[in-house]
Each structure stands twice: as C-alpha cells, then as structure tokens.
Amino acid sequence: MLGAFQISVTGDLANWSTGAPDAIPAVGGAMDLAIGARKVYVMTEHLTKKGESKLVNSCSYPVTGVGCVDRIYTDLAIIDVTDTGLAVRQIFADLSFDELQKLSGVHMRYEPLTQTGAV
C-alpha cells in the first residue's frame, strides 16, 4: 500500500518529488516496494489540494514505478488498472459515474464488482 501524487492510466506511479520547496526530498523505499511487490495498491485522495485529479494520462512528477499499480483506493472510488485501462469498481461519494469521470479527467469505464466479487 503506497500513497501517490499521480497515477497514470497505465498504472505508472509517481509518489515523490524533485525537491521543490515543501516537497518530499527523495524516493526512499517506495521504488523498491513498487517494483518488488506482487500487487501494488495506492491509497490517496482523488483530487489535489488545488482540485486537480491525481489520475492522469501520463505522470508529470518523477515516476517511482512503471506500470506497477494494480488498484487505486481514493476517497471517491475504487479503481482497478487493467490491460484495457481504468475500471471503476465502486463509487463511494454521492456521485454518478459521469460526475466521477468529469472530476477524474481521464477515460475510465464503470465495471462494478458483483456482490460475490472481492473489493
């Protein structure tokens, strides 16, 4: 389980910064975890403090791991990274899928898990 600044639609993870004022100074152990783990789950707020989506087409922050994210847990939804893109499994907030899609700013599809499917 890792935090993130950004997650790309292909599962790239950016969770460190280059040292700008008030930024995290280095990668730390996140790169080892992102590449060495069998499954990588990200837990983060869906939007930045500026209201921008943390889900992006491609990361503008330095990438910690390429294609390593399997599932994203945000305060708005659970989203799986699949071979065919992002699949929304569950929406938590009082939002429609269309509203979540608009907030996210990236293409996603709605494929909720059934009651027997594990989240």
C-alpha positions as CSV (number, residue, x, y, z in Angstrom):
1,M,0.0,0.0,0.0
2,L,1.5,3.3,-1.1
3,G,0.5,6.9,-1.4
4,A,0.7,8.9,-4.6
5,F,1.0,12.3,-6.2
6,Q,-0.2,10.9,-9.5
7,I,-1.2,7.5,-11.1
8,S,-1.3,7.2,-14.9
9,V,-4.0,5.3,-16.8
10,T,-1.4,2.6,-17.5
11,G,-0.5,2.2,-13.8
12,D,2.6,4.3,-13.6
13,L,3.2,5.6,-10.0
14,A,4.6,9.0,-9.1
15,N,4.9,9.4,-5.3
16,W,8.0,11.5,-4.8
17,S,9.1,15.0,-5.9
18,T,12.4,16.5,-7.0
19,G,13.0,18.8,-4.0
20,A,10.9,21.9,-4.8
21,P,10.1,23.9,-1.6
22,D,8.0,21.9,0.8
23,A,8.4,18.7,-1.3
24,I,9.5,15.3,-0.2
25,P,13.3,15.2,-0.8
26,A,13.8,11.7,-2.2
27,V,12.4,8.4,-3.3
28,G,13.1,6.5,-0.1
29,G,11.9,2.8,-0.2
30,A,8.9,3.4,-2.3
31,M,10.7,2.4,-5.5
32,D,11.7,-1.0,-4.1
33,L,8.2,-1.6,-2.9
34,A,6.6,-0.6,-6.2
35,I,8.8,-2.8,-8.2
36,G,9.2,-5.7,-5.8
37,A,5.7,-6.3,-4.6
38,R,3.3,-8.8,-6.2
39,K,0.5,-6.3,-6.0
40,V,0.6,-2.6,-5.6
41,Y,-2.3,-0.8,-4.1
42,V,-2.4,3.0,-3.9
43,M,-4.4,4.9,-1.3
44,T,-4.8,8.6,-1.9
45,E,-7.2,11.4,-2.2
46,H,-8.8,11.6,-5.6
47,L,-8.0,15.3,-6.1
48,T,-5.1,17.5,-5.1
49,K,-5.5,20.5,-2.8
50,K,-5.9,22.6,-6.0
51,G,-8.8,20.4,-7.2
52,E,-6.8,18.6,-9.9
53,S,-7.2,14.9,-10.5
54,K,-4.4,12.6,-9.3
55,L,-5.4,10.2,-12.1
56,V,-3.5,11.4,-15.3
57,N,-2.8,10.2,-18.8
58,S,0.9,10.4,-18.1
59,C,2.8,11.4,-14.9
60,S,4.4,14.9,-14.8
61,Y,6.1,14.0,-11.5
62,P,9.1,11.7,-11.5
63,V,7.9,8.1,-11.9
64,T,8.5,5.7,-9.0
65,G,7.4,2.6,-10.9
66,V,6.3,1.9,-14.4
67,G,3.0,0.0,-14.8
68,C,3.2,-1.2,-11.2
69,V,-0.2,-0.1,-9.8
70,D,-3.0,-2.7,-9.6
71,R,-5.7,-0.9,-7.7
72,I,-6.4,2.6,-6.6
73,Y,-8.4,3.5,-3.4
74,T,-9.5,7.1,-3.2
75,D,-12.0,9.0,-1.1
76,L,-14.3,8.8,-4.1
77,A,-13.9,5.4,-5.7
78,I,-12.1,2.1,-6.0
79,I,-10.4,1.8,-9.4
80,D,-8.5,-1.1,-11.0
81,V,-5.7,-0.6,-13.5
82,T,-6.3,-3.2,-16.3
83,D,-4.8,-4.0,-19.6
84,T,-7.6,-2.1,-21.2
85,G,-7.4,1.0,-19.0
86,L,-9.0,2.1,-15.7
87,A,-12.1,0.3,-14.4
88,V,-14.2,1.9,-11.7
89,R,-15.3,-0.9,-9.3
90,Q,-17.1,1.1,-6.7
91,I,-18.1,4.7,-6.2
92,F,-18.2,5.9,-2.5
93,A,-19.3,9.5,-2.8
94,D,-22.7,10.6,-3.8
95,L,-21.6,10.9,-7.4
96,S,-22.7,9.4,-10.6
97,F,-20.2,7.7,-12.8
98,D,-20.4,10.7,-15.3
99,E,-19.6,13.1,-12.5
100,L,-16.6,10.9,-11.3
101,Q,-15.4,10.7,-14.9
102,K,-15.5,14.5,-15.2
103,L,-13.6,15.1,-12.0
104,S,-11.0,12.5,-12.9
105,G,-10.2,13.9,-16.3
106,V,-9.1,10.6,-17.8
107,H,-11.0,7.9,-19.6
108,M,-12.5,5.2,-17.3
109,R,-15.2,2.6,-17.7
110,Y,-17.7,1.6,-15.0
111,E,-17.4,-2.1,-14.2
112,P,-18.7,-2.6,-10.6
113,L,-17.9,-5.8,-8.8
114,T,-20.8,-8.0,-8.1
115,Q,-21.7,-8.9,-4.5
116,T,-19.6,-12.0,-4.8
117,G,-16.6,-10.1,-6.2
118,A,-14.0,-9.1,-3.6
119,V,-13.0,-5.5,-3.4
